[in-house]
Amino acid sequence: MTLTVEDAIHQATEVWRRLGVEQDTADEMAEELAADLTAASSDGRSVADYIGGDIEALATSWADERGLLPVRRHLKETAVAAAQGAALPALAALAFWFVCWAHLLDPSSESLQTTADGRVLREVHRFPDPGVPLMWVGLPVCVLVAFFLIRRAVRGTLQHHHAPVVEATVQTLTKALPVILMAAAVLGVAIGLFGASVVGYYQVLFTVPVALAGMIGAVAAGAAWIRHRTCPTVTATRSTFA
């Protein structure tokens, strides 16, 4: 079946309607396409030759070139990138906490001695636990490392997908990251306190996975929210057609 100019215009208009292009703008593009097809016909080219066999692809490319298509925000990609950037520092932070909590580096010791009269004496040798200062030094380092890893991961992911307003997102994320990381840290502490007071004996089995998921999830949600705020759903400008 031969594709006529009227058929091509009708199909293109249907594509623009599905894409959400305003009616007035679609009418202007239809007039422009009709003029191009008429000129091509005068030069001896068929409608199918001009279109290239895919009217939907042509109509979509026209709308895209004129900034009429909705912009993909890449919220999921942003959240995943932020989670990847936060994962290693979060694991390290939990490791520092566990070393302190379990007294793995504590040199303190206990010994039992039996006296000549059969009594058992217990001797306790207390020394400063290096795990405590290690934790308080390690946690801020983890936060600092997370700050840069998250920024780099989000920037790299958005650039890889050729997303719009990358720099605006990164700049806003840079300002908001301290608050996001603080919220994630507070959430982790709250989960740890809950595990200590409610879970009890199985505190570690509860705290480590739940706190890890909670902190990473908080960072991912915060980054996605920033992206949502800085990236519009559609382009703000509309082209004017001749």
Secondary structure per residue as TSV (DSSP state, phi and psi in degrees):
chain	resnum	aa	ss	phi	psi
A	1	M	-	360.0	128.2
A	2	T	-	-75.9	132.5
A	3	L	-	-84.6	120.2
A	4	T	-	-92.3	169.5
A	5	V	H	-62.0	-41.9
A	6	E	H	-63.3	-40.7
A	7	D	H	-63.1	-43.7
A	8	A	H	-63.9	-43.0
A	9	I	H	-63.7	-42.5
A	10	H	H	-63.2	-46.4
A	11	Q	H	-65.2	-41.1
A	12	A	H	-63.7	-41.1
A	13	T	H	-62.5	-38.9
A	14	E	H	-63.8	-40.2
A	15	V	H	-63.2	-45.6
A	16	W	H	-63.9	-36.2
A	17	R	H	-64.0	-43.3
A	18	R	H	-64.9	-31.2
A	19	L	T	-79.3	-6.4
A	20	G	T	87.9	17.1
A	21	V	-	-72.4	137.4
A	22	E	-	-62.1	149.9
A	23	Q	H	-61.6	-43.9
A	24	D	H	-61.4	-42.9
A	25	T	H	-66.5	-40.5
A	26	A	H	-63.1	-37.9
A	27	D	H	-64.6	-39.9
A	28	E	H	-64.4	-43.0
A	29	M	H	-67.1	-35.4
A	30	A	H	-63.4	-40.8
A	31	E	H	-63.8	-41.6
A	32	E	H	-65.7	-41.7
A	33	L	H	-65.5	-39.5
A	34	A	H	-62.1	-40.9
A	35	A	H	-64.5	-41.2
A	36	D	H	-65.4	-42.0
A	37	L	H	-66.4	-37.9
A	38	T	H	-65.3	-41.7
A	39	A	H	-64.9	-39.6
A	40	A	H	-65.0	-38.5
A	41	S	H	-64.3	-36.4
A	42	S	H	-66.1	-27.9
A	43	D	T	-86.6	3.4
A	44	G	T	90.0	10.3
A	45	R	-	-97.9	141.0
A	46	S	-	-81.0	165.9
A	47	V	H	-62.2	-42.0
A	48	A	H	-63.1	-38.5
A	49	D	H	-64.7	-41.9
A	50	Y	H	-66.7	-42.5
A	51	I	H	-74.9	-31.5
A	52	G	T	88.7	13.5
A	53	G	S	88.7	-4.5
A	54	D	-	-137.6	91.5
A	55	I	H	-66.8	-33.3
A	56	E	H	-65.4	-42.1
A	57	A	H	-64.5	-41.0
A	58	L	H	-63.8	-47.0
A	59	A	H	-63.6	-39.2
A	60	T	H	-65.8	-41.7
A	61	S	H	-65.8	-36.8
A	62	W	H	-61.9	-46.1
A	63	A	H	-65.3	-37.2
A	64	D	H	-68.1	-43.4
A	65	E	H	-61.7	-29.0
A	66	R	T	-95.1	8.0
A	67	G	T	68.7	35.3
A	68	L	-	-104.0	-6.1
A	69	L	S	-87.0	147.0
A	70	P	B	-59.1	143.2
A	71	V	-	-87.6	129.9
A	72	R	-	-74.0	124.6
A	73	R	-	-80.0	-22.1
A	74	H	-	58.2	45.6
A	75	L	H	-66.5	-42.7
A	76	K	H	-63.0	-45.2
A	77	E	H	-62.8	-38.6
A	78	T	H	-64.1	-44.4
A	79	A	H	-63.5	-42.8
A	80	V	H	-64.8	-41.6
A	81	A	H	-63.0	-43.8
A	82	A	H	-63.5	-39.6
A	83	A	H	-63.9	-40.5
A	84	Q	H	-64.7	-39.8
A	85	G	H	-67.5	-30.0
A	86	A	H	-88.8	-15.3
A	87	A	H	-62.1	-52.3
A	88	L	H	-64.6	-47.3
A	89	P	H	-60.8	-36.0
A	90	A	H	-65.7	-41.7
A	91	L	H	-62.2	-43.1
A	92	A	H	-63.6	-40.5
A	93	A	H	-62.1	-42.2
A	94	L	H	-66.7	-33.6
A	95	A	H	-65.5	-43.3
A	96	F	H	-61.1	-41.9
A	97	W	H	-63.1	-43.0
A	98	F	H	-65.8	-39.6
A	99	V	H	-60.2	-41.1
A	100	C	H	-71.5	-45.4
A	101	W	H	-64.6	-40.7
A	102	A	T	-86.9	-2.3
A	103	H	T	55.6	42.2
A	104	L	T	-66.8	-28.2
A	105	L	T	-103.8	5.6
A	106	D	-	-71.8	118.7
A	107	P	-	-82.1	-2.3
A	108	S	-	-60.4	150.5
A	109	S	E	-147.0	164.2
A	110	E	E	-129.9	147.6
A	111	S	E	-143.0	151.5
A	112	L	E	-116.2	133.7
A	113	Q	E	-128.8	141.6
A	114	T	E	-105.2	124.8
A	115	T	-	-80.4	173.1
A	116	A	T	-63.9	-29.1
A	117	D	T	-89.1	8.3
A	118	G	S	92.4	2.4
A	119	R	-	-81.1	148.1
A	120	V	E	-104.4	122.0
A	121	L	E	-106.1	135.6
A	122	R	E	-107.3	122.5
A	123	E	E	-110.7	129.8
A	124	V	E	-114.6	125.4
A	125	H	E	-110.5	108.2
A	126	R	-	-96.7	131.0
A	127	F	-	-134.6	156.2
A	128	P	-	-59.6	137.9
A	129	D	-	-88.5	111.6
A	130	P	T	-67.0	-13.4
A	131	G	H	-66.8	-26.1
A	132	V	H	-69.3	-55.4
A	133	P	H	-64.3	-30.9
A	134	L	H	-61.6	-40.8
A	135	M	H	-65.8	-44.6
A	136	W	H	-71.3	-21.4
A	137	V	H	-85.0	-39.3
A	138	G	H	-69.5	-36.8
A	139	L	H	-62.8	-47.6
A	140	P	H	-61.7	-34.6
A	141	V	H	-63.4	-41.1
A	142	C	H	-61.0	-41.3
A	143	V	H	-63.8	-43.1
A	144	L	H	-64.8	-44.1
A	145	V	H	-63.8	-41.5
A	146	A	H	-60.3	-39.2
A	147	F	H	-55.7	-49.5
A	148	F	H	-76.3	-36.8
A	149	L	H	-66.1	-40.0
A	150	I	H	-66.2	-46.0
A	151	R	H	-58.1	-46.8
A	152	R	H	-64.8	-41.3
A	153	A	H	-65.3	-43.6
A	154	V	H	-66.7	-45.4
A	155	R	H	-60.3	-47.8
A	156	G	H	-62.2	-40.3
A	157	T	H	-66.5	-45.8
A	158	L	H	-65.3	-38.7
A	159	Q	H	-66.9	-36.8
A	160	H	H	-62.6	-36.7
A	161	H	T	-89.4	5.4
A	162	H	T	54.0	41.7
A	163	A	-	-74.7	152.2
A	164	P	S	-77.7	165.9
A	165	V	S	42.9	49.4
A	166	V	H	-66.2	-47.6
A	167	E	H	-65.5	-37.6
A	168	A	H	-62.8	-39.8
A	169	T	H	-65.4	-45.3
A	170	V	H	-65.8	-40.2
A	171	Q	H	-64.3	-43.7
A	172	T	H	-66.9	-39.1
A	173	L	H	-63.8	-37.9
A	174	T	H	-60.7	-40.0
A	175	K	H	-71.9	-34.4
A	176	A	H	-89.0	-18.5
A	177	L	H	-57.7	-41.7
A	178	P	H	-56.1	-41.0
A	179	V	H	-68.6	-41.7
A	180	I	H	-62.7	-44.8
A	181	L	H	-67.1	-36.3
A	182	M	H	-64.2	-43.2
A	183	A	H	-62.3	-40.6
A	184	A	H	-64.1	-39.9
A	185	A	H	-65.9	-43.0
A	186	V	H	-61.9	-39.9
A	187	L	H	-62.8	-42.5
A	188	G	H	-62.3	-42.0
A	189	V	H	-64.3	-42.4
A	190	A	H	-61.8	-40.7
A	191	I	H	-65.3	-39.6
A	192	G	H	-63.4	-42.8
A	193	L	H	-65.2	-38.9
A	194	F	H	-63.4	-42.8
A	195	G	I	-63.2	-38.2
A	196	A	I	-69.8	-37.5
A	197	S	I	-88.9	-27.7
A	198	V	I	-109.3	-48.1
A	199	V	I	-74.2	-42.4
A	200	G	G	76.4	-115.9
A	201	Y	G	-58.9	-35.6
A	202	Y	G	-96.0	30.2
A	203	Q	H	-56.5	-46.7
A	204	V	H	-64.0	-43.3
A	205	L	H	-62.2	-27.6
A	206	F	H	-87.4	-47.8
A	207	T	H	-66.8	-46.0
A	208	V	H	-60.3	-55.7
A	209	P	H	-69.1	-38.4
A	210	V	H	-70.7	-44.0
A	211	A	H	-64.8	-39.7
A	212	L	H	-61.7	-48.4
A	213	A	H	-65.1	-38.9
A	214	G	H	-65.5	-45.4
A	215	M	H	-66.8	-45.3
A	216	I	H	-65.1	-40.9
A	217	G	H	-63.3	-38.0
A	218	A	H	-64.4	-41.8
A	219	V	H	-65.8	-44.0
A	220	A	H	-62.1	-43.6
A	221	A	H	-64.8	-40.8
A	222	G	H	-63.8	-42.6
A	223	A	H	-66.1	-40.8
A	224	A	H	-64.4	-37.3
A	225	W	H	-65.2	-40.9
A	226	I	H	-61.8	-43.9
A	227	R	H	-62.8	-40.0
A	228	H	H	-61.3	-37.6
A	229	R	H	-76.5	-30.8
A	230	T	H	-96.4	-13.4
A	231	C	S	-114.0	119.8
A	232	P	-	-72.3	157.5
A	233	T	S	-76.3	-32.1
A	234	V	B	-135.9	158.9
A	235	T	-	-66.2	143.0
A	236	A	S	-79.7	-19.3
A	237	T	-	-108.4	154.9
A	238	R	-	-126.0	136.1
A	239	S	-	-76.1	155.7
A	240	T	-	-106.2	129.6
A	241	F	-	-101.8	146.5
A	242	A	-	-77.7	360.0
